[in-house]
Amino acid sequence: MNRSHRRQPLKTVDRVQFREMCARFAAAEIGPRWRIADRDKKFPREFYVAAARAGLIGITAPESVGGSELGSYEEAIALEEMSKVNPNLAVSILVQNIAGSILYDYGSPEQQDIAREMIAGNLMVAITITEPEAGNDIQNVSTQARRDGDDWVIDGLKSFITLAGECDVLVTLAQTDKSRGRHGMQFFAVDRNSPGVSCSQIETYVNRPAPTYRVQFDNVRVPARRRLDAGFKEIMTGFNRERIMVAARWLGHMQSALDWARGYATTRHQFGRPIGANQSIAFSLAQAHVDVEATRHLTYHAAERYDSEAPLKDVILDVSTAKLLATQAVVRVTQTALHVAGGWGLTEELPAMRLALDAMVAPVTVGSWEIQLRAIARELGLPCD
Ligand SMILES: Cc1cc2nc3c(=O)[nH]c(=O)nc-3n(C[C@H](O)[C@H](O)[C@H](O)COP(=O)(O)OP(=O)(O)OC[C@H]3O[C@@H](n4cnc5c(N)ncnc54)[C@H](O)[C@@H]3O)c2cc1C
């Protein structure tokens, strides 16, 4: 694959039917599971197997590894529909799809076998980039991989690695040649059970059904054939697709929040009439509708552009614009839902606080608000550092 480009869809589906299938899947497989997973902060592995059976892992992957060869448009549909039910079980699929693409787009036949097993639902992977001192600044990754005979030996500490404790393979970014800066980094497909790998869960208020971990690499020996021919540049390409999935994730979530708040505003009575009869409440929900629809249009526009023949550099503006709006709008819409719910919104008897809390991770991951603003400013030709 051309490294400055990206995989394009080879197949198409009836998108209405595909959306209906995703919605049915989400109702059947996420609906009954997410509350327990959220309470226990424990990922239900059987959900992952069900997603694989439904063909929702590797939507854009090549047929040679069991993928569906569809576009990021379809990937966005799947993320949106799943996230309407719960954005955190949905994110587990997002993680597989992005870590998996590093394996099948840049991997050797053996590494592609890992992707094939992942898409079949037999093993899970985690994307292992962030470090305590390298959050948005990925160029600052300091985990080291040094060559020793037929192996590489990895040392370092990663943080915020979603599903690290549940996965089988950590797709891990490490420095192989410090003198080359960001060009001296490569990914390794590290078996999580390798001696020297240890994971400890980070307690969070968000993403609880898909827990996140610190991962310590202590003298971890990885066979040389597990080094991937991909590093900083390739993950930056991948982030564009991931940002579309992220936007779709928050689109689904904000749609749910709006639907719920609209229902509440219609049925909750104060002063002898529905609270939604007050302009202040009705207008806040009308404004939320504008946020949802604007996000929908920008997200699917970005997906269409990403799936097109346009050079990747011409698509970045669309992707970052959609991602920024989605991550801003989901905070606004869920705060509106929380406000509409009044005091009952602060109880566990209504979903409003859960919806608002889950949205709090939106401004942070896969390039924060500021990082998207910087990307947009640069695309506008501003001399922004
Ligand atoms: C629940 C969760 C799951 C995650 N899952 C994964 C995962 O699976 N794999 C993985 O590798 N990572 C994962 N991450 C990491 C996530 O992508 C990082 O948290 C993110 O990159 C932010 O890093 P940080 O928290 O260190 O923030 P920092 O980079 O320290 O940023 C702190 C603040 O400073 C701002 N800032 C930083 N640099 C600039 C700048 N140049 N200009 C303006 N403002 C700036 C940021 O916008 C932010 O507001 C996850 C994080 C969370 C919270």
PDBQT file of the ligand as one rigid body, heavy atoms in Angstrom, charges set to zero:
ROOT
HETATM    1  C1  LIG A 401     -10.052   6.465  28.187  1.00  0.00    +0.000 C 
HETATM    2  C2  LIG A 401      -8.844   6.605  27.320  1.00  0.00    +0.000 A 
HETATM    3  C3  LIG A 401      -8.511   5.612  26.421  1.00  0.00    +0.000 A 
HETATM    4  C4  LIG A 401      -7.348   5.709  25.644  1.00  0.00    +0.000 A 
HETATM    5  N1  LIG A 401      -6.983   4.672  24.815  1.00  0.00    +0.000 NA
HETATM    6  C5  LIG A 401      -5.768   4.698  24.212  1.00  0.00    +0.000 A 
HETATM    7  C6  LIG A 401      -5.275   3.557  23.488  1.00  0.00    +0.000 A 
HETATM    8  O1  LIG A 401      -5.962   2.543  23.342  1.00  0.00    +0.000 OA
HETATM    9  N2  LIG A 401      -4.023   3.605  22.974  1.00  0.00    +0.000 N 
HETATM   10  C7  LIG A 401      -3.215   4.703  23.108  1.00  0.00    +0.000 A 
HETATM   11  O2  LIG A 401      -2.086   4.669  22.625  1.00  0.00    +0.000 OA
HETATM   12  N3  LIG A 401      -3.670   5.814  23.759  1.00  0.00    +0.000 NA
HETATM   13  C8  LIG A 401      -4.916   5.831  24.308  1.00  0.00    +0.000 A 
HETATM   14  N4  LIG A 401      -5.373   6.947  25.008  1.00  0.00    +0.000 N 
HETATM   15  C9  LIG A 401      -4.506   8.093  25.102  1.00  0.00    +0.000 C 
HETATM   16  C10 LIG A 401      -5.052   9.334  24.519  1.00  0.00    +0.000 C 
HETATM   17  O3  LIG A 401      -5.011   9.279  23.131  1.00  0.00    +0.000 OA
HETATM   18  C11 LIG A 401      -4.201  10.427  25.180  1.00  0.00    +0.000 C 
HETATM   19  O4  LIG A 401      -4.733  10.586  26.461  1.00  0.00    +0.000 OA
HETATM   20  C12 LIG A 401      -4.205  11.653  24.493  1.00  0.00    +0.000 C 
HETATM   21  O5  LIG A 401      -3.328  11.565  23.442  1.00  0.00    +0.000 OA
HETATM   22  C13 LIG A 401      -3.882  12.820  25.431  1.00  0.00    +0.000 C 
HETATM   23  O6  LIG A 401      -2.689  12.647  26.110  1.00  0.00    +0.000 OA
HETATM   24  P1  LIG A 401      -2.490  13.241  27.605  1.00  0.00    +0.000 P 
HETATM   25  O7  LIG A 401      -3.600  12.788  28.447  1.00  0.00    +0.000 OA
HETATM   26  O8  LIG A 401      -1.115  12.890  28.023  1.00  0.00    +0.000 OA
HETATM   27  O9  LIG A 401      -2.679  14.795  27.430  1.00  0.00    +0.000 OA
HETATM   28  P2  LIG A 401      -1.561  15.896  27.084  1.00  0.00    +0.000 P 
HETATM   29  O10 LIG A 401      -0.947  15.614  25.772  1.00  0.00    +0.000 OA
HETATM   30  O11 LIG A 401      -0.684  16.078  28.263  1.00  0.00    +0.000 OA
HETATM   31  O12 LIG A 401      -2.475  17.178  26.931  1.00  0.00    +0.000 OA
HETATM   32  C14 LIG A 401      -2.987  17.893  28.077  1.00  0.00    +0.000 C 
HETATM   33  C15 LIG A 401      -3.689  19.144  27.570  1.00  0.00    +0.000 C 
HETATM   34  O13 LIG A 401      -2.748  19.985  26.887  1.00  0.00    +0.000 OA
HETATM   35  C16 LIG A 401      -3.201  20.264  25.572  1.00  0.00    +0.000 C 
HETATM   36  N5  LIG A 401      -2.070  20.317  24.639  1.00  0.00    +0.000 N 
HETATM   37  C17 LIG A 401      -1.079  19.390  24.479  1.00  0.00    +0.000 A 
HETATM   38  N6  LIG A 401      -0.252  19.789  23.485  1.00  0.00    +0.000 NA
HETATM   39  C18 LIG A 401      -0.732  20.950  23.017  1.00  0.00    +0.000 A 
HETATM   40  C19 LIG A 401      -0.326  21.861  21.965  1.00  0.00    +0.000 A 
HETATM   41  N7  LIG A 401       0.739  21.624  21.204  1.00  0.00    +0.000 N 
HETATM   42  N8  LIG A 401      -1.085  22.964  21.755  1.00  0.00    +0.000 NA
HETATM   43  C20 LIG A 401      -2.174  23.210  22.521  1.00  0.00    +0.000 A 
HETATM   44  N9  LIG A 401      -2.602  22.413  23.507  1.00  0.00    +0.000 NA
HETATM   45  C21 LIG A 401      -1.898  21.296  23.745  1.00  0.00    +0.000 A 
HETATM   46  C22 LIG A 401      -4.140  19.115  25.213  1.00  0.00    +0.000 C 
HETATM   47  O14 LIG A 401      -5.068  19.493  24.221  1.00  0.00    +0.000 OA
HETATM   48  C23 LIG A 401      -4.798  18.842  26.566  1.00  0.00    +0.000 C 
HETATM   49  O15 LIG A 401      -5.858  19.730  26.757  1.00  0.00    +0.000 OA
HETATM   50  C24 LIG A 401      -6.553   6.865  25.759  1.00  0.00    +0.000 A 
HETATM   51  C25 LIG A 401      -6.901   7.893  26.647  1.00  0.00    +0.000 A 
HETATM   52  C26 LIG A 401      -8.028   7.767  27.434  1.00  0.00    +0.000 A 
HETATM   53  C27 LIG A 401      -8.364   8.881  28.403  1.00  0.00    +0.000 C 
ENDROOT
TORSDOF 0
